[in-house]
Each structure stands twice: as C-alpha cells, then as structure tokens.
Amino acid sequence: MSRAGHNAAMPKTPLTKAVGPIGMALTAWDVWRRLSPQQRRWITAQARTHGPRLAKQAWAAQQAKRPR
C-alpha cells in the first residue's frame, strides 16, 4: 500500500499507437467542444503563432530519420 504522494510508477504506453488517428481526432474534437469561446480563441492564436515553426521542426525531424 502506498501513501499519498508516493504512488508507484505506471508503465508508459504511447497514446497515439493505442488510440489510432481516428480515435485521437475524435478525442481532440470532444475536448475542443468543451472549451469556452475564450479558450478556443487563445488556442487558435497560439496555433497561428507557433504552428508553422512546429511543423517545420516536425518535417526536419522526419527527414533526419528517413534513410537516404
């Protein structure tokens, strides 16, 4: 039995492989519906600001992983 704050470590499983792309999209849609309009505007503004940079980083990481 563990005391409060001393929980045993749980095994980590990759969420995207367990859920799949359709399940992930449905979960994202469900979370988006529950947000207030102010939170939706904030997330949209953050995506416009940081989205291109993150997409560029993801593209570079994918290209670096790919064997030539």
N, CA, C and O atoms as CSV, one atom per row, in Angstrom:
chain,resi,resn,atom,element,x,y,z
A,1,MET,N,N,0.839,-1.178,0.000
A,1,MET,CA,C,0.000,0.000,0.000
A,1,MET,C,C,0.882,1.239,0.000
A,1,MET,O,O,1.833,1.332,0.777
A,2,SER,N,N,0.566,2.192,-0.874
A,2,SER,CA,C,1.388,3.390,-0.952
A,2,SER,C,C,0.699,4.558,-0.276
A,2,SER,O,O,-0.527,4.666,-0.271
A,3,ARG,N,N,1.508,5.422,0.290
A,3,ARG,CA,C,0.969,6.608,0.948
A,3,ARG,C,C,0.710,7.685,-0.098
A,3,ARG,O,O,1.152,7.583,-1.242
A,4,ALA,N,N,-0.001,8.695,0.309
A,4,ALA,CA,C,-0.312,9.805,-0.602
A,4,ALA,C,C,0.983,10.463,-1.072
A,4,ALA,O,O,1.864,10.766,-0.267
A,5,GLY,N,N,1.087,10.678,-2.370
A,5,GLY,CA,C,2.276,11.312,-2.924
A,5,GLY,C,C,3.398,10.333,-3.230
A,5,GLY,O,O,4.437,10.737,-3.752
A,6,HIS,N,N,3.215,9.077,-2.923
A,6,HIS,CA,C,4.248,8.070,-3.170
A,6,HIS,C,C,3.674,6.951,-4.030
A,6,HIS,O,O,3.779,5.773,-3.689
A,7,ASN,N,N,3.080,7.327,-5.120
A,7,ASN,CA,C,2.477,6.335,-5.995
A,7,ASN,C,C,3.550,5.619,-6.811
A,7,ASN,O,O,4.549,6.216,-7.213
A,8,ALA,N,N,3.326,4.356,-7.039
A,8,ALA,CA,C,4.265,3.574,-7.839
A,8,ALA,C,C,4.180,4.023,-9.293
A,8,ALA,O,O,3.135,4.495,-9.740
A,9,ALA,N,N,5.265,3.876,-10.022
A,9,ALA,CA,C,5.307,4.275,-11.423
A,9,ALA,C,C,4.434,3.342,-12.253
A,9,ALA,O,O,4.418,2.128,-12.048
A,10,MET,N,N,3.724,3.929,-13.176
A,10,MET,CA,C,2.876,3.163,-14.079
A,10,MET,C,C,3.622,2.974,-15.394
A,10,MET,O,O,4.389,3.847,-15.798
A,11,PRO,N,N,3.407,1.845,-16.067
A,11,PRO,CA,C,4.068,1.666,-17.360
A,11,PRO,C,C,3.531,2.681,-18.363
A,11,PRO,O,O,2.330,2.948,-18.408
A,12,LYS,N,N,4.424,3.238,-19.160
A,12,LYS,CA,C,4.029,4.240,-20.140
A,12,LYS,C,C,3.822,3.568,-21.489
A,12,LYS,O,O,4.680,2.834,-21.979
A,13,THR,N,N,2.664,3.837,-22.073
A,13,THR,CA,C,2.380,3.324,-23.403
A,13,THR,C,C,2.173,4.514,-24.325
A,13,THR,O,O,1.584,5.514,-23.916
A,14,PRO,N,N,2.640,4.427,-25.546
A,14,PRO,CA,C,2.422,5.541,-26.459
A,14,PRO,C,C,0.943,5.701,-26.761
A,14,PRO,O,O,0.291,4.763,-27.219
A,15,LEU,N,N,0.418,6.881,-26.508
A,15,LEU,CA,C,-1.012,7.124,-26.641
A,15,LEU,C,C,-1.460,7.030,-28.090
A,15,LEU,O,O,-2.539,6.504,-28.362
A,16,THR,N,N,-0.669,7.519,-29.016
A,16,THR,CA,C,-1.119,7.557,-30.402
A,16,THR,C,C,-1.241,6.158,-30.994
A,16,THR,O,O,-2.103,5.927,-31.842
A,17,LYS,N,N,-0.404,5.225,-30.570
A,17,LYS,CA,C,-0.498,3.872,-31.120
A,17,LYS,C,C,-1.680,3.119,-30.522
A,17,LYS,O,O,-2.300,2.302,-31.202
A,18,ALA,N,N,-1.998,3.385,-29.258
A,18,ALA,CA,C,-3.097,2.691,-28.613
A,18,ALA,C,C,-4.448,3.207,-29.115
A,18,ALA,O,O,-5.405,2.439,-29.216
A,19,VAL,N,N,-4.528,4.494,-29.426
A,19,VAL,CA,C,-5.791,5.096,-29.807
A,19,VAL,C,C,-5.978,5.077,-31.317
A,19,VAL,O,O,-7.064,4.752,-31.795
A,20,GLY,N,N,-4.965,5.410,-32.059
A,20,GLY,CA,C,-5.056,5.483,-33.509
A,20,GLY,C,C,-5.457,6.874,-33.959
A,20,GLY,O,O,-5.903,7.687,-33.149
A,21,PRO,N,N,-5.303,7.149,-35.232
A,21,PRO,CA,C,-5.560,8.515,-35.714
A,21,PRO,C,C,-7.026,8.936,-35.617
A,21,PRO,O,O,-7.304,10.100,-35.329
A,22,ILE,N,N,-7.953,8.038,-35.844
A,22,ILE,CA,C,-9.372,8.412,-35.779
A,22,ILE,C,C,-9.785,8.651,-34.332
A,22,ILE,O,O,-10.497,9.611,-34.041
A,23,GLY,N,N,-9.349,7.797,-33.438
A,23,GLY,CA,C,-9.653,7.990,-32.022
A,23,GLY,C,C,-9.044,9.267,-31.480
A,23,GLY,O,O,-9.657,9.959,-30.668
A,24,MET,N,N,-7.828,9.580,-31.933
A,24,MET,CA,C,-7.179,10.813,-31.494
A,24,MET,C,C,-7.948,12.032,-32.009
A,24,MET,O,O,-8.116,13.008,-31.277
A,25,ALA,N,N,-8.417,11.986,-33.260
A,25,ALA,CA,C,-9.184,13.102,-33.823
A,25,ALA,C,C,-10.507,13.273,-33.072
A,25,ALA,O,O,-10.912,14.401,-32.788
A,26,LEU,N,N,-11.177,12.175,-32.750
A,26,LEU,CA,C,-12.437,12.270,-32.009
A,26,LEU,C,C,-12.221,12.819,-30.601
A,26,LEU,O,O,-13.041,13.587,-30.096
A,27,THR,N,N,-11.129,12.428,-29.977
A,27,THR,CA,C,-10.815,12.944,-28.645
A,27,THR,C,C,-10.525,14.436,-28.705
A,27,THR,O,O,-10.998,15.199,-27.863
A,28,ALA,N,N,-9.741,14.855,-29.709
A,28,ALA,CA,C,-9.436,16.281,-29.864
A,28,ALA,C,C,-10.712,17.080,-30.109
A,28,ALA,O,O,-10.873,18.170,-29.560
A,29,TRP,N,N,-11.618,16.551,-30.925
A,29,TRP,CA,C,-12.886,17.240,-31.192
A,29,TRP,C,C,-13.712,17.356,-29.918
A,29,TRP,O,O,-14.315,18.400,-29.666
A,30,ASP,N,N,-13.748,16.311,-29.120
A,30,ASP,CA,C,-14.506,16.327,-27.881
A,30,ASP,C,C,-13.941,17.365,-26.917
A,30,ASP,O,O,-14.697,18.097,-26.279
A,31,VAL,N,N,-12.626,17.429,-26.810
A,31,VAL,CA,C,-12.001,18.425,-25.937
A,31,VAL,C,C,-12.294,19.830,-26.461
A,31,VAL,O,O,-12.610,20.723,-25.674
A,32,TRP,N,N,-12.195,20.041,-27.768
A,32,TRP,CA,C,-12.447,21.352,-28.371
A,32,TRP,C,C,-13.880,21.820,-28.080
A,32,TRP,O,O,-14.095,22.995,-27.782
A,33,ARG,N,N,-14.854,20.914,-28.165
A,33,ARG,CA,C,-16.248,21.273,-27.907
A,33,ARG,C,C,-16.466,21.735,-26.473
A,33,ARG,O,O,-17.336,22.566,-26.213
A,34,ARG,N,N,-15.685,21.204,-25.544
A,34,ARG,CA,C,-15.870,21.528,-24.130
A,34,ARG,C,C,-15.189,22.834,-23.721
A,34,ARG,O,O,-15.433,23.330,-22.621
A,35,LEU,N,N,-14.342,23.399,-24.582
A,35,LEU,CA,C,-13.656,24.638,-24.252
A,35,LEU,C,C,-14.583,25.828,-24.397
A,35,LEU,O,O,-15.512,25.815,-25.205
A,36,SER,N,N,-14.322,26.853,-23.607
A,36,SER,CA,C,-15.089,28.090,-23.735
A,36,SER,C,C,-14.620,28.834,-24.985
A,36,SER,O,O,-13.517,28.578,-25.468
A,37,PRO,N,N,-15.431,29.747,-25.516
A,37,PRO,CA,C,-15.006,30.506,-26.697
A,37,PRO,C,C,-13.693,31.270,-26.481
A,37,PRO,O,O,-12.885,31.388,-27.403
A,38,GLN,N,N,-13.484,31.782,-25.280
A,38,GLN,CA,C,-12.233,32.493,-24.989
A,38,GLN,C,C,-11.037,31.544,-25.084
A,38,GLN,O,O,-9.997,31.913,-25.630
A,39,GLN,N,N,-11.175,30.341,-24.561
A,39,GLN,CA,C,-10.090,29.359,-24.647
A,39,GLN,C,C,-9.854,28.925,-26.087
A,39,GLN,O,O,-8.711,28.698,-26.483
A,40,ARG,N,N,-10.916,28.808,-26.871
A,40,ARG,CA,C,-10.766,28.441,-28.275
A,40,ARG,C,C,-9.997,29.515,-29.035
A,40,ARG,O,O,-9.127,29.201,-29.848
A,41,ARG,N,N,-10.316,30.791,-28.772
A,41,ARG,CA,C,-9.598,31.895,-29.431
A,41,ARG,C,C,-8.123,31.874,-29.054
A,41,ARG,O,O,-7.262,32.088,-29.908
A,42,TRP,N,N,-7.820,31.613,-27.765
A,42,TRP,CA,C,-6.436,31.586,-27.310
A,42,TRP,C,C,-5.662,30.469,-28.002
A,42,TRP,O,O,-4.534,30.679,-28.447
A,43,ILE,N,N,-6.263,29.282,-28.095
A,43,ILE,CA,C,-5.599,28.150,-28.755
A,43,ILE,C,C,-5.388,28.440,-30.234
A,43,ILE,O,O,-4.338,28.108,-30.785
A,44,THR,N,N,-6.373,29.055,-30.886
A,44,THR,CA,C,-6.241,29.395,-32.300
A,44,THR,C,C,-5.113,30.394,-32.511
A,44,THR,O,O,-4.339,30.268,-33.460
A,45,ALA,N,N,-5.015,31.384,-31.635
A,45,ALA,CA,C,-3.935,32.371,-31.749
A,45,ALA,C,C,-2.571,31.709,-31.541
A,45,ALA,O,O,-1.613,32.028,-32.246
A,46,GLN,N,N,-2.482,30.801,-30.588
A,46,GLN,CA,C,-1.212,30.098,-30.346
A,46,GLN,C,C,-0.835,29.230,-31.542
A,46,GLN,O,O,0.337,29.144,-31.907
A,47,ALA,N,N,-1.824,28.593,-32.147
A,47,ALA,CA,C,-1.551,27.744,-33.318
A,47,ALA,C,C,-1.065,28.588,-34.494
A,47,ALA,O,O,-0.166,28.173,-35.226
A,48,ARG,N,N,-1.652,29.769,-34.678
A,48,ARG,CA,C,-1.200,30.649,-35.765
A,48,ARG,C,C,0.219,31.133,-35.528
A,48,ARG,O,O,1.005,31.254,-36.467
A,49,THR,N,N,0.547,31.410,-34.265
A,49,THR,CA,C,1.874,31.924,-33.935
A,49,THR,C,C,2.935,30.830,-34.021
A,49,THR,O,O,3.977,31.023,-34.646
A,50,HIS,N,N,2.681,29.709,-33.410
A,50,HIS,CA,C,3.709,28.680,-33.244
A,50,HIS,C,C,3.574,27.508,-34.209
A,50,HIS,O,O,4.512,26.723,-34.344
A,51,GLY,N,N,2.443,27.369,-34.876
A,51,GLY,CA,C,2.202,26.234,-35.758
A,51,GLY,C,C,3.221,26.070,-36.874
A,51,GLY,O,O,3.748,24.973,-37.054
A,52,PRO,N,N,3.522,27.142,-37.642
A,52,PRO,CA,C,4.495,26.982,-38.726
A,52,PRO,C,C,5.881,26.527,-38.241
A,52,PRO,O,O,6.535,25.712,-38.892
A,53,ARG,N,N,6.316,27.055,-37.104
A,53,ARG,CA,C,7.618,26.661,-36.569
A,53,ARG,C,C,7.606,25.195,-36.143
A,53,ARG,O,O,8.561,24.467,-36.412
A,54,LEU,N,N,6.547,24.759,-35.490
A,54,LEU,CA,C,6.464,23.368,-35.058
A,54,LEU,C,C,6.355,22.416,-36.248
A,54,LEU,O,O,6.936,21.331,-36.237
A,55,ALA,N,N,5.610,22.825,-37.270
A,55,ALA,CA,C,5.501,21.992,-38.468
A,55,ALA,C,C,6.865,21.864,-39.145
A,55,ALA,O,O,7.221,20.789,-39.627
A,56,LYS,N,N,7.622,22.950,-39.182
A,56,LYS,CA,C,8.964,22.914,-39.786
A,56,LYS,C,C,9.884,21.980,-38.989
A,56,LYS,O,O,10.655,21.219,-39.575
A,57,GLN,N,N,9.803,22.040,-37.668
A,57,GLN,CA,C,10.617,21.154,-36.829
A,57,GLN,C,C,10.219,19.692,-37.035
A,57,GLN,O,O,11.083,18.818,-37.103
A,58,ALA,N,N,8.917,19.424,-37.134
A,58,ALA,CA,C,8.464,18.050,-37.348
A,58,ALA,C,C,8.939,17.533,-38.700
A,58,ALA,O,O,9.358,16.382,-38.816
A,59,TRP,N,N,8.874,18.383,-39.723
A,59,TRP,CA,C,9.341,17.997,-41.060
A,59,TRP,C,C,10.833,17.683,-41.038
A,59,TRP,O,O,11.270,16.684,-41.609
A,60,ALA,N,N,11.616,18.539,-40.376
A,60,ALA,CA,C,13.067,18.320,-40.302
A,60,ALA,C,C,13.383,17.037,-39.543
A,60,ALA,O,O,14.292,16.303,-39.931
A,61,ALA,N,N,12.656,16.758,-38.477
A,61,ALA,CA,C,12.891,15.534,-37.702
A,61,ALA,C,C,12.554,14.306,-38.542
A,61,ALA,O,O,13.271,13.306,-38.497
A,62,GLN,N,N,11.465,14.377,-39.308
A,62,GLN,CA,C,11.084,13.258,-40.161
A,62,GLN,C,C,12.123,13.019,-41.249
A,62,GLN,O,O,12.451,11.872,-41.554
A,63,GLN,N,N,12.642,14.092,-41.834
A,63,GLN,CA,C,13.652,13.968,-42.877
A,63,GLN,C,C,14.951,13.411,-42.322
A,63,GLN,O,O,15.643,12.653,-43.001
A,64,ALA,N,N,15.291,13.785,-41.080
A,64,ALA,CA,C,16.522,13.297,-40.461
A,64,ALA,C,C,16.419,11.810,-40.140
A,64,ALA,O,O,17.424,11.100,-40.176
A,65,LYS,N,N,15.199,11.327,-39.822
A,65,LYS,CA,C,15.008,9.903,-39.509
A,65,LYS,C,C,15.038,9.037,-40.750
A,65,LYS,O,O,15.430,7.872,-40.690
A,66,ARG,N,N,14.628,9.596,-41.865
A,66,ARG,CA,C,14.468,8.825,-43.107
A,66,ARG,C,C,15.841,8.433,-43.691
A,66,ARG,O,O,16.691,9.301,-43.892
A,67,PRO,N,N,16.060,7.152,-43.960
A,67,PRO,CA,C,17.334,6.764,-44.582
A,67,PRO,C,C,17.369,7.230,-46.039
A,67,PRO,O,O,16.356,7.224,-46.738
A,68,ARG,N,N,18.525,7.619,-46.461
A,68,ARG,CA,C,18.676,8.098,-47.850
A,68,ARG,C,C,19.350,7.077,-48.700
A,68,ARG,O,O,19.560,7.307,-49.891
